[in-house]
Amino acid sequence: MQTQSERTMFMIYKDVTYTDKYMVCYFTELGEHNKEKEFNKALAGGHYYDGFLNITDKRSAKKIISRFVDRLNSGEDIDPSELEGALGEFIVR
């Protein structure tokens, strides 16, 4: 089991308040100045997927997530299980 410092909590959501676009929030990377605002914005949105990333290769995982968010924003209907499969070993279970 990994400790909190060895993983990154994230959520992909649809911003229904302002842009109607899919966004990703990496909660554990937020600073004190924007933590509450970003957390509330994500929770007010339409949930798509959330989880924890293993920090050993977080950069690669973020690239995968970014591609999926781009696809969602271009109108593709993607089942969250496809994202989970693409993330594979980057997800902490």
PDB file as gemmi writes it, atoms N, CA and C in Angstrom:
CRYST1    1.000    1.000    1.000  90.00  90.00  90.00 P 1                      
ATOM      1  N   MET A   1       0.839  -1.183   0.000  1.00  0.00           N  
ATOM      2  CA  MET A   1       0.000   0.000   0.000  1.00  0.00           C  
ATOM      3  C   MET A   1       0.884   1.246   0.000  1.00  0.00           C  
ATOM      4  N   GLN A   2       0.597   2.156  -0.901  1.00  0.00           N  
ATOM      5  CA  GLN A   2       1.388   3.377  -0.977  1.00  0.00           C  
ATOM      6  C   GLN A   2       0.867   4.421  -0.004  1.00  0.00           C  
ATOM      7  N   THR A   3       1.788   5.258   0.458  1.00  0.00           N  
ATOM      8  CA  THR A   3       1.382   6.358   1.304  1.00  0.00           C  
ATOM      9  C   THR A   3       0.849   7.493   0.439  1.00  0.00           C  
ATOM     10  N   GLN A   4       0.210   8.459   1.050  1.00  0.00           N  
ATOM     11  CA  GLN A   4      -0.344   9.592   0.309  1.00  0.00           C  
ATOM     12  C   GLN A   4       0.723  10.356  -0.461  1.00  0.00           C  
ATOM     13  N   SER A   5       1.923  10.432   0.061  1.00  0.00           N  
ATOM     14  CA  SER A   5       2.973  11.181  -0.618  1.00  0.00           C  
ATOM     15  C   SER A   5       3.502  10.448  -1.844  1.00  0.00           C  
ATOM     16  N   GLU A   6       3.132   9.189  -2.020  1.00  0.00           N  
ATOM     17  CA  GLU A   6       3.584   8.400  -3.163  1.00  0.00           C  
ATOM     18  C   GLU A   6       2.536   8.298  -4.258  1.00  0.00           C  
ATOM     19  N   ARG A   7       1.475   9.080  -4.166  1.00  0.00           N  
ATOM     20  CA  ARG A   7       0.409   9.029  -5.172  1.00  0.00           C  
ATOM     21  C   ARG A   7      -0.205  10.407  -5.355  1.00  0.00           C  
ATOM     22  N   THR A   8      -0.848  10.585  -6.497  1.00  0.00           N  
ATOM     23  CA  THR A   8      -1.486  11.850  -6.830  1.00  0.00           C  
ATOM     24  C   THR A   8      -2.974  11.602  -7.049  1.00  0.00           C  
ATOM     25  N   MET A   9      -3.801  12.292  -6.293  1.00  0.00           N  
ATOM     26  CA  MET A   9      -5.253  12.173  -6.425  1.00  0.00           C  
ATOM     27  C   MET A   9      -5.716  13.101  -7.546  1.00  0.00           C  
ATOM     28  N   PHE A  10      -6.570  12.566  -8.442  1.00  0.00           N  
ATOM     29  CA  PHE A  10      -7.062  13.378  -9.550  1.00  0.00           C  
ATOM     30  C   PHE A  10      -8.524  13.070  -9.833  1.00  0.00           C  
ATOM     31  N   MET A  11      -9.137  13.975 -10.583  1.00  0.00           N  
ATOM     32  CA  MET A  11     -10.526  13.789 -11.002  1.00  0.00           C  
ATOM     33  C   MET A  11     -10.710  14.448 -12.365  1.00  0.00           C  
ATOM     34  N   ILE A  12     -11.383  13.736 -13.261  1.00  0.00           N  
ATOM     35  CA  ILE A  12     -11.784  14.291 -14.543  1.00  0.00           C  
ATOM     36  C   ILE A  12     -13.271  14.583 -14.427  1.00  0.00           C  
ATOM     37  N   TYR A  13     -13.660  15.784 -14.799  1.00  0.00           N  
ATOM     38  CA  TYR A  13     -15.046  16.207 -14.652  1.00  0.00           C  
ATOM     39  C   TYR A  13     -15.423  17.136 -15.800  1.00  0.00           C  
ATOM     40  N   LYS A  14     -16.725  17.300 -15.988  1.00  0.00           N  
ATOM     41  CA  LYS A  14     -17.221  18.249 -16.986  1.00  0.00           C  
ATOM     42  C   LYS A  14     -17.596  19.531 -16.259  1.00  0.00           C  
ATOM     43  N   ASP A  15     -16.985  20.613 -16.653  1.00  0.00           N  
ATOM     44  CA  ASP A  15     -17.241  21.917 -16.027  1.00  0.00           C  
ATOM     45  C   ASP A  15     -18.578  22.452 -16.528  1.00  0.00           C  
ATOM     46  N   VAL A  16     -19.628  22.177 -15.788  1.00  0.00           N  
ATOM     47  CA  VAL A  16     -20.978  22.577 -16.196  1.00  0.00           C  
ATOM     48  C   VAL A  16     -21.290  24.021 -15.822  1.00  0.00           C  
ATOM     49  N   THR A  17     -20.425  24.659 -15.049  1.00  0.00           N  
ATOM     50  CA  THR A  17     -20.671  26.028 -14.590  1.00  0.00           C  
ATOM     51  C   THR A  17     -20.217  27.080 -15.598  1.00  0.00           C  
ATOM     52  N   TYR A  18     -19.021  26.892 -16.174  1.00  0.00           N  
ATOM     53  CA  TYR A  18     -18.450  27.945 -17.009  1.00  0.00           C  
ATOM     54  C   TYR A  18     -18.243  27.543 -18.474  1.00  0.00           C  
ATOM     55  N   THR A  19     -17.527  26.457 -18.710  1.00  0.00           N  
ATOM     56  CA  THR A  19     -17.065  26.168 -20.065  1.00  0.00           C  
ATOM     57  C   THR A  19     -17.762  25.007 -20.753  1.00  0.00           C  
ATOM     58  N   ASP A  20     -18.418  24.130 -20.007  1.00  0.00           N  
ATOM     59  CA  ASP A  20     -19.036  22.910 -20.527  1.00  0.00           C  
ATOM     60  C   ASP A  20     -17.995  21.991 -21.166  1.00  0.00           C  
ATOM     61  N   LYS A  21     -16.754  22.113 -20.723  1.00  0.00           N  
ATOM     62  CA  LYS A  21     -15.648  21.291 -21.215  1.00  0.00           C  
ATOM     63  C   LYS A  21     -15.205  20.325 -20.119  1.00  0.00           C  
ATOM     64  N   TYR A  22     -14.590  19.227 -20.546  1.00  0.00           N  
ATOM     65  CA  TYR A  22     -13.996  18.295 -19.596  1.00  0.00           C  
ATOM     66  C   TYR A  22     -12.680  18.868 -19.113  1.00  0.00           C  
ATOM     67  N   MET A  23     -12.416  18.678 -17.833  1.00  0.00           N  
ATOM     68  CA  MET A  23     -11.211  19.208 -17.209  1.00  0.00           C  
ATOM     69  C   MET A  23     -10.660  18.142 -16.270  1.00  0.00           C  
ATOM     70  N   VAL A  24      -9.411  18.301 -15.910  1.00  0.00           N  
ATOM     71  CA  VAL A  24      -8.808  17.412 -14.923  1.00  0.00           C  
ATOM     72  C   VAL A  24      -8.244  18.263 -13.795  1.00  0.00           C  
ATOM     73  N   CYS A  25      -8.424  17.785 -12.590  1.00  0.00           N  
ATOM     74  CA  CYS A  25      -7.877  18.464 -11.414  1.00  0.00           C  
ATOM     75  C   CYS A  25      -6.995  17.463 -10.676  1.00  0.00           C  
ATOM     76  N   TYR A  26      -5.746  17.844 -10.453  1.00  0.00           N  
ATOM     77  CA  TYR A  26      -4.814  17.034  -9.662  1.00  0.00           C  
ATOM     78  C   TYR A  26      -4.821  17.618  -8.246  1.00  0.00           C  
ATOM     79  N   PHE A  27      -5.679  17.078  -7.419  1.00  0.00           N  
ATOM     80  CA  PHE A  27      -5.930  17.656  -6.094  1.00  0.00           C  
ATOM     81  C   PHE A  27      -4.680  17.771  -5.244  1.00  0.00           C  
ATOM     82  N   THR A  28      -3.850  16.750  -5.250  1.00  0.00           N  
ATOM     83  CA  THR A  28      -2.691  16.758  -4.365  1.00  0.00           C  
ATOM     84  C   THR A  28      -1.582  17.690  -4.838  1.00  0.00           C  
ATOM     85  N   GLU A  29      -1.771  18.325  -5.996  1.00  0.00           N  
ATOM     86  CA  GLU A  29      -0.781  19.287  -6.492  1.00  0.00           C  
ATOM     87  C   GLU A  29      -1.226  20.731  -6.287  1.00  0.00           C  
ATOM     88  N   LEU A  30      -2.399  20.925  -5.745  1.00  0.00           N  
ATOM     89  CA  LEU A  30      -2.916  22.277  -5.543  1.00  0.00           C  
ATOM     90  C   LEU A  30      -2.222  22.942  -4.363  1.00  0.00           C  
ATOM     91  N   GLY A  31      -2.028  24.241  -4.479  1.00  0.00           N  
ATOM     92  CA  GLY A  31      -1.472  25.013  -3.380  1.00  0.00           C  
ATOM     93  C   GLY A  31      -2.589  25.513  -2.478  1.00  0.00           C  
ATOM     94  N   GLU A  32      -2.222  26.028  -1.358  1.00  0.00           N  
ATOM     95  CA  GLU A  32      -3.213  26.532  -0.404  1.00  0.00           C  
ATOM     96  C   GLU A  32      -4.051  27.664  -0.986  1.00  0.00           C  
ATOM     97  N   HIS A  33      -3.479  28.450  -1.894  1.00  0.00           N  
ATOM     98  CA  HIS A  33      -4.172  29.608  -2.452  1.00  0.00           C  
ATOM     99  C   HIS A  33      -5.309  29.227  -3.398  1.00  0.00           C  
ATOM    100  N   ASN A  34      -5.267  28.040  -4.004  1.00  0.00           N  
ATOM    101  CA  ASN A  34      -6.322  27.671  -4.951  1.00  0.00           C  
ATOM    102  C   ASN A  34      -6.997  26.348  -4.640  1.00  0.00           C  
ATOM    103  N   LYS A  35      -6.610  25.698  -3.565  1.00  0.00           N  
ATOM    104  CA  LYS A  35      -7.122  24.371  -3.245  1.00  0.00           C  
ATOM    105  C   LYS A  35      -8.644  24.350  -3.099  1.00  0.00           C  
ATOM    106  N   GLU A  36      -9.188  25.216  -2.292  1.00  0.00           N  
ATOM    107  CA  GLU A  36     -10.633  25.195  -2.025  1.00  0.00           C  
ATOM    108  C   GLU A  36     -11.446  25.519  -3.279  1.00  0.00           C  
ATOM    109  N   LYS A  37     -11.012  26.521  -4.034  1.00  0.00           N  
ATOM    110  CA  LYS A  37     -11.726  26.919  -5.248  1.00  0.00           C  
ATOM    111  C   LYS A  37     -11.756  25.784  -6.272  1.00  0.00           C  
ATOM    112  N   GLU A  38     -10.603  25.191  -6.543  1.00  0.00           N  
ATOM    113  CA  GLU A  38     -10.512  24.123  -7.539  1.00  0.00           C  
ATOM    114  C   GLU A  38     -11.245  22.867  -7.085  1.00  0.00           C  
ATOM    115  N   PHE A  39     -11.166  22.561  -5.815  1.00  0.00           N  
ATOM    116  CA  PHE A  39     -11.864  21.401  -5.266  1.00  0.00           C  
ATOM    117  C   PHE A  39     -13.369  21.573  -5.427  1.00  0.00           C  
ATOM    118  N   ASN A  40     -13.878  22.738  -5.069  1.00  0.00           N  
ATOM    119  CA  ASN A  40     -15.322  23.004  -5.198  1.00  0.00           C  
ATOM    120  C   ASN A  40     -15.773  22.999  -6.649  1.00  0.00           C  
ATOM    121  N   LYS A  41     -14.953  23.538  -7.535  1.00  0.00           N  
ATOM    122  CA  LYS A  41     -15.276  23.555  -8.960  1.00  0.00           C  
ATOM    123  C   LYS A  41     -15.385  22.128  -9.503  1.00  0.00           C  
ATOM    124  N   ALA A  42     -14.450  21.276  -9.138  1.00  0.00           N  
ATOM    125  CA  ALA A  42     -14.466  19.880  -9.594  1.00  0.00           C  
ATOM    126  C   ALA A  42     -15.687  19.143  -9.052  1.00  0.00           C  
ATOM    127  N   LEU A  43     -15.989  19.337  -7.785  1.00  0.00           N  
ATOM    128  CA  LEU A  43     -17.124  18.637  -7.184  1.00  0.00           C  
ATOM    129  C   LEU A  43     -18.460  19.125  -7.719  1.00  0.00           C  
ATOM    130  N   ALA A  44     -18.520  20.362  -8.186  1.00  0.00           N  
ATOM    131  CA  ALA A  44     -19.763  20.894  -8.756  1.00  0.00           C  
ATOM    132  C   ALA A  44     -19.977  20.414 -10.190  1.00  0.00           C  
ATOM    133  N   GLY A  45     -18.914  19.924 -10.814  1.00  0.00           N  
ATOM    134  CA  GLY A  45     -18.995  19.476 -12.203  1.00  0.00           C  
ATOM    135  C   GLY A  45     -19.571  18.086 -12.329  1.00  0.00           C  
ATOM    136  N   GLY A  46     -19.699  17.657 -13.559  1.00  0.00           N  
ATOM    137  CA  GLY A  46     -20.190  16.316 -13.837  1.00  0.00           C  
ATOM    138  C   GLY A  46     -19.046  15.316 -13.779  1.00  0.00           C  
ATOM    139  N   HIS A  47     -19.089  14.417 -12.824  1.00  0.00           N  
ATOM    140  CA  HIS A  47     -18.015  13.442 -12.614  1.00  0.00           C  
ATOM    141  C   HIS A  47     -17.858  12.525 -13.820  1.00  0.00           C  
ATOM    142  N   TYR A  48     -16.616  12.302 -14.232  1.00  0.00           N  
ATOM    143  CA  TYR A  48     -16.308  11.349 -15.288  1.00  0.00           C  
ATOM    144  C   TYR A  48     -15.443  10.207 -14.740  1.00  0.00           C  
ATOM    145  N   TYR A  49     -14.335  10.550 -14.075  1.00  0.00           N  
ATOM    146  CA  TYR A  49     -13.431   9.520 -13.559  1.00  0.00           C  
ATOM    147  C   TYR A  49     -12.551  10.136 -12.482  1.00  0.00           C  
ATOM    148  N   ASP A  50     -12.218   9.346 -11.470  1.00  0.00           N  
ATOM    149  CA  ASP A  50     -11.269   9.808 -10.450  1.00  0.00           C  
ATOM    150  C   ASP A  50     -10.425   8.641  -9.984  1.00  0.00           C  
ATOM    151  N   GLY A  51      -9.311   8.966  -9.393  1.00  0.00           N  
ATOM    152  CA  GLY A  51      -8.438   7.924  -8.879  1.00  0.00           C  
ATOM    153  C   GLY A  51      -7.138   8.493  -8.350  1.00  0.00           C  
ATOM    154  N   PHE A  52      -6.196   7.597  -8.180  1.00  0.00           N  
ATOM    155  CA  PHE A  52      -4.871   7.954  -7.686  1.00  0.00           C  
ATOM    156  C   PHE A  52      -3.827   7.466  -8.671  1.00  0.00           C  
ATOM    157  N   LEU A  53      -2.863   8.318  -8.973  1.00  0.00           N  
ATOM    158  CA  LEU A  53      -1.754   7.956  -9.853  1.00  0.00           C  
ATOM    159  C   LEU A  53      -0.520   7.635  -9.033  1.00  0.00           C  
ATOM    160  N   ASN A  54       0.209   6.624  -9.459  1.00  0.00           N  
ATOM    161  CA  ASN A  54       1.497   6.308  -8.891  1.00  0.00           C  
ATOM    162  C   ASN A  54       2.459   7.421  -9.318  1.00  0.00           C  
ATOM    163  N   ILE A  55       3.186   7.997  -8.403  1.00  0.00           N  
ATOM    164  CA  ILE A  55       4.024   9.155  -8.745  1.00  0.00           C  
ATOM    165  C   ILE A  55       5.314   8.784  -9.455  1.00  0.00           C  
ATOM    166  N   THR A  56       5.634   7.502  -9.587  1.00  0.00           N  
ATOM    167  CA  THR A  56       6.906   7.129 -10.200  1.00  0.00           C  
ATOM    168  C   THR A  56       7.003   7.548 -11.661  1.00  0.00           C  
ATOM    169  N   ASP A  57       5.889   7.532 -12.397  1.00  0.00           N  
ATOM    170  CA  ASP A  57       5.902   7.974 -13.798  1.00  0.00           C  
ATOM    171  C   ASP A  57       4.648   8.814 -14.065  1.00  0.00           C  
ATOM    172  N   LYS A  58       4.460   9.802 -13.242  1.00  0.00           N  
ATOM    173  CA  LYS A  58       3.270  10.648 -13.310  1.00  0.00           C  
ATOM    174  C   LYS A  58       3.191  11.410 -14.628  1.00  0.00           C  
ATOM    175  N   ARG A  59       4.311  11.791 -15.176  1.00  0.00           N  
ATOM    176  CA  ARG A  59       4.323  12.557 -16.426  1.00  0.00           C  
ATOM    177  C   ARG A  59       3.672  11.760 -17.565  1.00  0.00           C  
ATOM    178  N   SER A  60       3.987  10.491 -17.683  1.00  0.00           N  
ATOM    179  CA  SER A  60       3.376   9.647 -18.723  1.00  0.00           C  
ATOM    180  C   SER A  60       1.878   9.490 -18.499  1.00  0.00           C  
ATOM    181  N   ALA A  61       1.477   9.310 -17.259  1.00  0.00           N  
ATOM    182  CA  ALA A  61       0.056   9.173 -16.940  1.00  0.00           C  
ATOM    183  C   ALA A  61      -0.702  10.455 -17.283  1.00  0.00           C  
ATOM    184  N   LYS A  62      -0.102  11.596 -16.999  1.00  0.00           N  
ATOM    185  CA  LYS A  62      -0.755  12.868 -17.306  1.00  0.00           C  
ATOM    186  C   LYS A  62      -0.911  13.070 -18.812  1.00  0.00           C  
ATOM    187  N   LYS A  63       0.021  12.573 -19.601  1.00  0.00           N  
ATOM    188  CA  LYS A  63      -0.101  12.661 -21.056  1.00  0.00           C  
ATOM    189  C   LYS A  63      -1.292  11.837 -21.540  1.00  0.00           C  
ATOM    190  N   ILE A  64      -1.471  10.658 -20.974  1.00  0.00           N  
ATOM    191  CA  ILE A  64      -2.613   9.807 -21.331  1.00  0.00           C  
ATOM    192  C   ILE A  64      -3.912  10.505 -20.955  1.00  0.00           C  
ATOM    193  N   ILE A  65      -3.965  11.041 -19.753  1.00  0.00           N  
ATOM    194  CA  ILE A  65      -5.171  11.736 -19.287  1.00  0.00           C  
ATOM    195  C   ILE A  65      -5.466  12.930 -20.189  1.00  0.00           C  
ATOM    196  N   SER A  66      -4.454  13.683 -20.536  1.00  0.00           N  
ATOM    197  CA  SER A  66      -4.632  14.851 -21.397  1.00  0.00           C  
ATOM    198  C   SER A  66      -5.215  14.464 -22.751  1.00  0.00           C  
ATOM    199  N   ARG A  67      -4.719  13.378 -23.326  1.00  0.00           N  
ATOM    200  CA  ARG A  67      -5.256  12.912 -24.617  1.00  0.00           C  
ATOM    201  C   ARG A  67      -6.731  12.528 -24.496  1.00  0.00           C  
ATOM    202  N   PHE A  68      -7.096  11.865 -23.402  1.00  0.00           N  
ATOM    203  CA  PHE A  68      -8.489  11.476 -23.204  1.00  0.00           C  
ATOM    204  C   PHE A  68      -9.379  12.700 -23.013  1.00  0.00           C  
ATOM    205  N   VAL A  69      -8.899  13.676 -22.262  1.00  0.00           N  
ATOM    206  CA  VAL A  69      -9.680  14.910 -22.068  1.00  0.00           C  
ATOM    207  C   VAL A  69      -9.870  15.616 -23.412  1.00  0.00           C  
ATOM    208  N   ASP A  70      -8.842  15.663 -24.230  1.00  0.00           N  
ATOM    209  CA  ASP A  70      -8.971  16.259 -25.566  1.00  0.00           C  
ATOM    210  C   ASP A  70     -10.005  15.520 -26.402  1.00  0.00           C  
ATOM    211  N   ARG A  71      -9.971  14.206 -26.348  1.00  0.00           N  
ATOM    212  CA  ARG A  71     -10.951  13.405 -27.105  1.00  0.00           C  
ATOM    213  C   ARG A  71     -12.374  13.660 -26.608  1.00  0.00           C  
ATOM    214  N   LEU A  72     -12.544  13.720 -25.297  1.00  0.00           N  
ATOM    215  CA  LEU A  72     -13.870  14.004 -24.732  1.00  0.00           C  
ATOM    216  C   LEU A  72     -14.363  15.371 -25.185  1.00  0.00           C  
ATOM    217  N   ASN A  73     -13.471  16.352 -25.167  1.00  0.00           N  
ATOM    218  CA  ASN A  73     -13.849  17.708 -25.555  1.00  0.00           C  
ATOM    219  C   ASN A  73     -14.098  17.847 -27.056  1.00  0.00           C  
ATOM    220  N   SER A  74     -13.616  16.888 -27.836  1.00  0.00           N  
ATOM    221  CA  SER A  74     -13.909  16.917 -29.269  1.00  0.00           C  
ATOM    222  C   SER A  74     -15.205  16.178 -29.586  1.00  0.00           C  
ATOM    223  N   GLY A  75     -15.878  15.691 -28.539  1.00  0.00           N  
ATOM    224  CA  GLY A  75     -17.191  15.083 -28.723  1.00  0.00           C  
ATOM    225  C   GLY A  75     -17.244  13.574 -28.695  1.00  0.00           C  
ATOM    226  N   GLU A  76     -16.102  12.922 -28.510  1.00  0.00           N  
ATOM    227  CA  GLU A  76     -16.111  11.460 -28.446  1.00  0.00           C  
ATOM    228  C   GLU A  76     -16.822  10.988 -27.184  1.00  0.00           C  
ATOM    229  N   ASP A  77     -17.560   9.905 -27.322  1.00  0.00           N  
ATOM    230  CA  ASP A  77     -18.222   9.268 -26.187  1.00  0.00           C  
ATOM    231  C   ASP A  77     -17.333   8.114 -25.744  1.00  0.00           C  
ATOM    232  N   ILE A  78     -16.584   8.310 -24.680  1.00  0.00           N  
ATOM    233  CA  ILE A  78     -15.593   7.331 -24.223  1.00  0.00           C  
ATOM    234  C   ILE A  78     -16.022   6.772 -22.875  1.00  0.00           C  
ATOM    235  N   ASP A  79     -16.102   5.466 -22.793  1.00  0.00           N  
ATOM    236  CA  ASP A  79     -16.415   4.824 -21.519  1.00  0.00           C  
ATOM    237  C   ASP A  79     -15.221   4.980 -20.582  1.00  0.00           C  
ATOM    238  N   PRO A  80     -15.456   5.312 -19.313  1.00  0.00           N  
ATOM    239  CA  PRO A  80     -14.349   5.479 -18.369  1.00  0.00           C  
ATOM    240  C   PRO A  80     -13.450   4.246 -18.257  1.00  0.00           C  
ATOM    241  N   SER A  81     -13.989   3.063 -18.521  1.00  0.00           N  
ATOM    242  CA  SER A  81     -13.164   1.858 -18.439  1.00  0.00           C  
ATOM    243  C   SER A  81     -12.045   1.870 -19.490  1.00  0.00           C  
ATOM    244  N   GLU A  82     -12.257   2.556 -20.613  1.00  0.00           N  
ATOM    245  CA  GLU A  82     -11.205   2.681 -21.624  1.00  0.00           C  
ATOM    246  C   GLU A  82     -10.036   3.506 -21.078  1.00  0.00           C  
ATOM    247  N   LEU A  83     -10.353   4.581 -20.366  1.00  0.00           N  
ATOM    248  CA  LEU A  83      -9.304   5.388 -19.735  1.00  0.00           C  
ATOM    249  C   LEU A  83      -8.573   4.565 -18.690  1.00  0.00           C  
ATOM    250  N   GLU A  84      -9.318   3.856 -17.871  1.00  0.00           N  
ATOM    251  CA  GLU A  84      -8.697   3.045 -16.829  1.00  0.00           C  
ATOM    252  C   GLU A  84      -7.756   2.006 -17.439  1.00  0.00           C  
ATOM    253  N   GLY A  85      -8.167   1.394 -18.537  1.00  0.00           N  
ATOM    254  CA  GLY A  85      -7.311   0.438 -19.210  1.00  0.00           C  
ATOM    255  C   GLY A  85      -6.050   1.078 -19.769  1.00  0.00           C  
ATOM    256  N   ALA A  86      -6.187   2.277 -20.329  1.00  0.00           N  
ATOM    257  CA  ALA A  86      -5.033   2.989 -20.884  1.00  0.00           C  
ATOM    258  C   ALA A  86      -4.048   3.397 -19.792  1.00  0.00           C  
ATOM    259  N   LEU A  87      -4.562   3.727 -18.616  1.00  0.00           N  
ATOM    260  CA  LEU A  87      -3.692   4.138 -17.517  1.00  0.00           C  
ATOM    261  C   LEU A  87      -2.979   2.944 -16.882  1.00  0.00           C  
ATOM    262  N   GLY A  88      -3.597   1.784 -16.938  1.00  0.00           N  
ATOM    263  CA  GLY A  88      -2.979   0.537 -16.473  1.00  0.00           C  
ATOM    264  C   GLY A  88      -2.189   0.632 -15.195  1.00  0.00           C  
ATOM    265  N   GLU A  89      -0.881   0.454 -15.312  1.00  0.00           N  
ATOM    266  CA  GLU A  89      -0.011   0.389 -14.115  1.00  0.00           C  
ATOM    267  C   GLU A  89       0.165   1.746 -13.431  1.00  0.00           C  
ATOM    268  N   PHE A  90      -0.291   2.822 -14.048  1.00  0.00           N  
ATOM    269  CA  PHE A  90      -0.169   4.134 -13.411  1.00  0.00           C  
ATOM    270  C   PHE A  90      -1.208   4.348 -12.310  1.00  0.00           C  
ATOM    271  N   ILE A  91      -2.267   3.555 -12.328  1.00  0.00           N  
ATOM    272  CA  ILE A  91      -3.336   3.697 -11.332  1.00  0.00           C  
ATOM    273  C   ILE A  91      -2.976   2.924 -10.067  1.00  0.00           C  
ATOM    274  N   VAL A  92      -3.172   3.564  -8.920  1.00  0.00           N  
ATOM    275  CA  VAL A  92      -2.991   2.914  -7.632  1.00  0.00           C  
ATOM    276  C   VAL A  92      -4.332   2.307  -7.248  1.00  0.00           C  
ATOM    277  N   ARG A  93      -4.345   1.032  -6.999  1.00  0.00           N  
ATOM    278  CA  ARG A  93      -5.592   0.338  -6.640  1.00  0.00           C  
ATOM    279  C   ARG A  93      -5.636   0.050  -5.175  1.00  0.00           C  
TER     280      ARG A  93                                                      
END                                                                             
